[in-house]
Amino acid sequence: MPKPMPSTSAPTSRPSRAATVLATAAALCAVTAATAPAVHAAGADRRPARIVADLARAWNGTEPQALGALFTADGTYVDLGVGVTFRGPREISGWKARADGLIANVHVTVRATHREGDRVTVDAVYSGHLKGAPKPFAVPMTTLLDLDANHCRIASDEDHYSLAAVLAQSGLPADWTPPAPTH
Protein backbone atom coordinates (compact mmCIF):
# COMPACT_ATOMS: atom_id res chain seq x y z
CA MET A 1 0.00 0.00 0.00
CA PRO A 2 1.49 3.38 -0.94
CA LYS A 3 2.28 5.96 1.75
CA PRO A 4 0.21 9.14 1.70
CA MET A 5 2.06 12.12 0.35
CA PRO A 6 2.76 14.98 2.75
CA SER A 7 0.61 18.01 2.20
CA THR A 8 2.26 20.83 0.36
CA SER A 9 -0.56 23.30 0.78
CA ALA A 10 0.04 26.46 2.82
CA PRO A 11 -1.07 26.34 6.47
CA THR A 12 -4.47 27.81 7.13
CA SER A 13 -4.73 31.00 9.15
CA ARG A 14 -7.32 29.58 11.51
CA PRO A 15 -6.62 30.79 15.09
CA SER A 16 -5.77 28.18 17.68
CA ARG A 17 -8.28 27.35 20.42
CA ALA A 18 -6.07 29.09 23.00
CA ALA A 19 -5.96 32.30 20.98
CA THR A 20 -9.74 32.24 20.60
CA VAL A 21 -10.24 31.75 24.37
CA LEU A 22 -7.81 34.57 25.19
CA ALA A 23 -9.46 36.96 22.73
CA THR A 24 -12.91 36.16 24.14
CA ALA A 25 -11.68 36.66 27.72
CA ALA A 26 -10.13 40.01 26.81
CA ALA A 27 -13.36 41.16 25.19
CA LEU A 28 -15.38 40.09 28.23
CA CYS A 29 -13.02 41.99 30.55
CA ALA A 30 -13.37 45.12 28.44
CA VAL A 31 -17.17 44.94 28.52
CA THR A 32 -17.21 44.25 32.28
CA ALA A 33 -14.81 47.13 33.00
CA ALA A 34 -16.91 49.50 30.91
CA THR A 35 -20.24 48.57 32.55
CA ALA A 36 -19.28 47.78 36.19
CA PRO A 37 -19.59 50.58 38.75
CA ALA A 38 -16.30 52.08 39.91
CA VAL A 39 -15.08 50.83 43.28
CA HIS A 40 -14.29 54.37 44.45
CA ALA A 41 -16.80 56.47 42.55
CA ALA A 42 -16.62 60.22 42.84
CA GLY A 43 -18.19 61.29 46.12
CA ALA A 44 -17.84 57.80 47.64
CA ASP A 45 -17.81 57.67 51.44
CA ARG A 46 -14.09 57.75 52.27
CA ARG A 47 -14.61 58.36 56.00
CA PRO A 48 -13.92 54.73 57.00
CA ALA A 49 -10.54 54.85 55.24
CA ARG A 50 -9.80 58.11 57.04
CA ILE A 51 -10.85 56.59 60.40
CA VAL A 52 -8.42 53.68 59.86
CA ALA A 53 -5.58 56.04 58.96
CA ASP A 54 -6.39 58.21 62.00
CA LEU A 55 -6.47 55.11 64.22
CA ALA A 56 -3.00 54.01 63.07
CA ARG A 57 -1.70 57.58 63.42
CA ALA A 58 -3.10 57.79 66.98
CA TRP A 59 -1.46 54.48 67.99
CA ASN A 60 1.82 55.53 66.38
CA GLY A 61 1.72 58.97 68.00
CA THR A 62 2.44 60.14 71.52
CA GLU A 63 -0.85 61.86 72.42
CA PRO A 64 -3.19 59.36 74.15
CA GLN A 65 -6.17 61.71 73.70
CA ALA A 66 -5.84 61.38 69.92
CA LEU A 67 -6.93 57.75 70.24
CA GLY A 68 -9.84 58.46 72.56
CA ALA A 69 -11.08 61.28 70.32
CA LEU A 70 -11.80 58.78 67.52
CA PHE A 71 -14.52 57.02 69.58
CA THR A 72 -18.15 57.80 70.27
CA ALA A 73 -19.04 58.91 73.82
CA ASP A 74 -20.07 55.33 74.67
CA GLY A 75 -17.52 53.63 72.39
CA THR A 76 -15.73 50.48 73.50
CA TYR A 77 -12.19 49.29 72.95
CA VAL A 78 -11.49 45.59 73.53
CA ASP A 79 -7.92 44.27 73.54
CA LEU A 80 -8.46 40.53 73.27
CA GLY A 81 -4.71 39.82 73.50
CA VAL A 82 -4.67 40.85 77.15
CA GLY A 83 -8.40 40.54 77.83
CA VAL A 84 -9.34 44.10 78.76
CA THR A 85 -12.22 46.37 77.78
CA PHE A 86 -12.41 50.16 78.01
CA ARG A 87 -15.47 52.38 77.58
CA GLY A 88 -15.57 55.96 76.44
CA PRO A 89 -12.85 58.27 75.13
CA ARG A 90 -11.33 58.91 78.58
CA GLU A 91 -10.75 55.23 79.44
CA ILE A 92 -9.53 54.52 75.89
CA SER A 93 -7.05 57.42 76.12
CA GLY A 94 -5.90 56.00 79.46
CA TRP A 95 -5.25 52.62 77.81
CA LYS A 96 -3.10 54.28 75.16
CA ALA A 97 -1.13 56.11 77.88
CA ARG A 98 -0.61 52.80 79.72
CA ALA A 99 0.52 51.09 76.49
CA ASP A 100 2.99 53.91 75.83
CA GLY A 101 4.36 53.42 79.35
CA LEU A 102 4.89 49.68 78.76
CA ILE A 103 5.89 49.53 75.10
CA ALA A 104 8.62 51.58 73.47
CA ASN A 105 8.00 52.45 69.81
CA VAL A 106 4.49 51.00 69.81
CA HIS A 107 3.44 50.94 66.18
CA VAL A 108 0.50 49.79 64.07
CA THR A 109 1.11 49.22 60.35
CA VAL A 110 -2.07 48.81 58.31
CA ARG A 111 -1.71 46.21 55.57
CA ALA A 112 -5.27 45.95 54.25
CA THR A 113 -8.84 46.95 55.04
CA HIS A 114 -12.26 45.66 54.10
CA ARG A 115 -15.54 47.46 54.65
CA GLU A 116 -18.97 45.89 54.83
CA GLY A 117 -21.63 48.42 55.85
CA ASP A 118 -20.66 49.93 59.21
CA ARG A 119 -17.99 47.26 59.87
CA VAL A 120 -14.35 47.71 58.86
CA THR A 121 -11.87 44.86 59.16
CA VAL A 122 -8.24 45.93 59.41
CA ASP A 123 -5.32 43.59 58.75
CA ALA A 124 -2.27 45.06 60.47
CA VAL A 125 1.08 44.44 62.16
CA TYR A 126 1.35 45.42 65.82
CA SER A 127 4.93 46.05 66.92
CA GLY A 128 7.07 47.60 69.61
CA HIS A 129 9.52 46.75 72.35
CA LEU A 130 8.18 45.82 75.77
CA LYS A 131 10.25 47.80 78.24
CA GLY A 132 12.75 45.48 79.91
CA ALA A 133 12.36 42.74 77.28
CA PRO A 134 15.47 41.55 75.44
CA LYS A 135 13.94 41.89 71.94
CA PRO A 136 11.21 43.80 70.08
CA PHE A 137 8.08 42.15 68.69
CA ALA A 138 6.03 42.42 65.48
CA VAL A 139 2.88 40.28 65.33
CA PRO A 140 -0.10 40.10 62.97
CA MET A 141 -3.26 41.74 64.27
CA THR A 142 -6.81 41.95 63.04
CA THR A 143 -8.96 44.83 64.21
CA LEU A 144 -12.73 44.87 63.84
CA LEU A 145 -14.21 48.35 63.86
CA ASP A 146 -17.90 49.13 64.09
CA LEU A 147 -18.53 52.72 63.06
CA ASP A 148 -21.32 55.08 64.05
CA ALA A 149 -24.16 55.70 61.59
CA ASN A 150 -22.29 58.61 59.96
CA HIS A 151 -19.01 56.65 59.71
CA CYS A 152 -17.26 59.50 61.55
CA ARG A 153 -16.47 57.81 64.87
CA ILE A 154 -15.64 54.35 66.16
CA ALA A 155 -18.46 52.74 68.16
CA SER A 156 -16.40 49.64 68.96
CA ASP A 157 -12.89 48.33 68.34
CA GLU A 158 -11.79 44.73 68.90
CA ASP A 159 -8.08 44.00 68.54
CA HIS A 160 -7.22 40.34 67.87
CA TYR A 161 -3.57 39.28 68.24
CA SER A 162 -1.60 36.66 70.13
CA LEU A 163 -0.13 37.75 73.46
CA ALA A 164 1.83 34.47 73.47
CA ALA A 165 3.49 35.51 70.18
CA VAL A 166 4.28 38.98 71.60
CA LEU A 167 5.93 37.45 74.68
CA ALA A 168 7.82 34.78 72.72
CA GLN A 169 9.20 37.28 70.20
CA SER A 170 10.12 39.61 73.07
CA GLY A 171 12.11 36.85 74.79
CA LEU A 172 9.83 36.86 77.83
CA PRO A 173 8.29 33.88 79.63
CA ALA A 174 4.70 32.95 78.81
CA ASP A 175 3.59 33.87 82.35
CA TRP A 176 5.11 37.39 82.24
CA THR A 177 2.85 40.14 83.52
CA PRO A 178 3.49 43.86 83.17
CA PRO A 179 4.59 45.80 86.21
CA ALA A 180 1.91 47.66 88.17
CA PRO A 181 1.39 51.23 86.98
CA THR A 182 3.19 53.92 88.93
CA HIS A 183 1.34 57.11 89.72
C-alpha positions in Angstrom: 0.0 0.0 0.0 1.5 3.4 -0.9 2.3 6.0 1.7 0.2 9.1 1.7 2.1 12.1 0.4 2.8 15.0 2.8 0.6 18.0 2.2 2.3 20.8 0.4 -0.6 23.3 0.8 0.0 26.5 2.8 -1.1 26.3 6.5 -4.5 27.8 7.1 -4.7 31.0 9.2 -7.3 29.6 11.5 -6.6 30.8 15.1 -5.8 28.2 17.7 -8.3 27.3 20.4 -6.1 29.1 23.0 -6.0 32.3 21.0 -9.7 32.2 20.6 -10.2 31.8 24.4 -7.8 34.6 25.2 -9.5 37.0 22.7 -12.9 36.2 24.1 -11.7 36.7 27.7 -10.1 40.0 26.8 -13.4 41.2 25.2 -15.4 40.1 28.2 -13.0 42.0 30.5 -13.4 45.1 28.4 -17.2 44.9 28.5 -17.2 44.3 32.3 -14.8 47.1 33.0 -16.9 49.5 30.9 -20.2 48.6 32.6 -19.3 47.8 36.2 -19.6 50.6 38.7 -16.3 52.1 39.9 -15.1 50.8 43.3 -14.3 54.4 44.4 -16.8 56.5 42.5 -16.6 60.2 42.8 -18.2 61.3 46.1 -17.8 57.8 47.6 -17.8 57.7 51.4 -14.1 57.8 52.3 -14.6 58.4 56.0 -13.9 54.7 57.0 -10.5 54.8 55.2 -9.8 58.1 57.0 -10.8 56.6 60.4 -8.4 53.7 59.9 -5.6 56.0 59.0 -6.4 58.2 62.0 -6.5 55.1 64.2 -3.0 54.0 63.1 -1.7 57.6 63.4 -3.1 57.8 67.0 -1.5 54.5 68.0 1.8 55.5 66.4 1.7 59.0 68.0 2.4 60.1 71.5 -0.9 61.9 72.4 -3.2 59.4 74.2 -6.2 61.7 73.7 -5.8 61.4 69.9 -6.9 57.7 70.2 -9.8 58.5 72.6 -11.1 61.3 70.3 -11.8 58.8 67.5 -14.5 57.0 69.6 -18.1 57.8 70.3 -19.0 58.9 73.8 -20.1 55.3 74.7 -17.5 53.6 72.4 -15.7 50.5 73.5 -12.2 49.3 72.9 -11.5 45.6 73.5 -7.9 44.3 73.5 -8.5 40.5 73.3 -4.7 39.8 73.5 -4.7 40.8 77.2 -8.4 40.5 77.8 -9.3 44.1 78.8 -12.2 46.4 77.8 -12.4 50.2 78.0 -15.5 52.4 77.6 -15.6 56.0 76.4 -12.9 58.3 75.1 -11.3 58.9 78.6 -10.8 55.2 79.4 -9.5 54.5 75.9 -7.1 57.4 76.1 -5.9 56.0 79.5 -5.2 52.6 77.8 -3.1 54.3 75.2 -1.1 56.1 77.9 -0.6 52.8 79.7 0.5 51.1 76.5 3.0 53.9 75.8 4.4 53.4 79.3 4.9 49.7 78.8 5.9 49.5 75.1 8.6 51.6 73.5 8.0 52.5 69.8 4.5 51.0 69.8 3.4 50.9 66.2 0.5 49.8 64.1 1.1 49.2 60.4 -2.1 48.8 58.3 -1.7 46.2 55.6 -5.3 45.9 54.2 -8.8 47.0 55.0 -12.3 45.7 54.1 -15.5 47.5 54.6 -19.0 45.9 54.8 -21.6 48.4 55.8 -20.7 49.9 59.2 -18.0 47.3 59.9 -14.4 47.7 58.9 -11.9 44.9 59.2 -8.2 45.9 59.4 -5.3 43.6 58.8 -2.3 45.1 60.5 1.1 44.4 62.2 1.4 45.4 65.8 4.9 46.1 66.9 7.1 47.6 69.6 9.5 46.8 72.4 8.2 45.8 75.8 10.2 47.8 78.2 12.8 45.5 79.9 12.4 42.7 77.3 15.5 41.6 75.4 13.9 41.9 71.9 11.2 43.8 70.1 8.1 42.1 68.7 6.0 42.4 65.5 2.9 40.3 65.3 -0.1 40.1 63.0 -3.3 41.7 64.3 -6.8 41.9 63.0 -9.0 44.8 64.2 -12.7 44.9 63.8 -14.2 48.4 63.9 -17.9 49.1 64.1 -18.5 52.7 63.1 -21.3 55.1 64.0 -24.2 55.7 61.6 -22.3 58.6 60.0 -19.0 56.6 59.7 -17.3 59.5 61.6 -16.5 57.8 64.9 -15.6 54.3 66.2 -18.5 52.7 68.2 -16.4 49.6 69.0 -12.9 48.3 68.3 -11.8 44.7 68.9 -8.1 44.0 68.5 -7.2 40.3 67.9 -3.6 39.3 68.2 -1.6 36.7 70.1 -0.1 37.8 73.5 1.8 34.5 73.5 3.5 35.5 70.2 4.3 39.0 71.6 5.9 37.4 74.7 7.8 34.8 72.7 9.2 37.3 70.2 10.1 39.6 73.1 12.1 36.9 74.8 9.8 36.9 77.8 8.3 33.9 79.6 4.7 32.9 78.8 3.6 33.9 82.3 5.1 37.4 82.2 2.9 40.1 83.5 3.5 43.9 83.2 4.6 45.8 86.2 1.9 47.7 88.2 1.4 51.2 87.0 3.2 53.9 88.9 1.3 57.1 89.7 
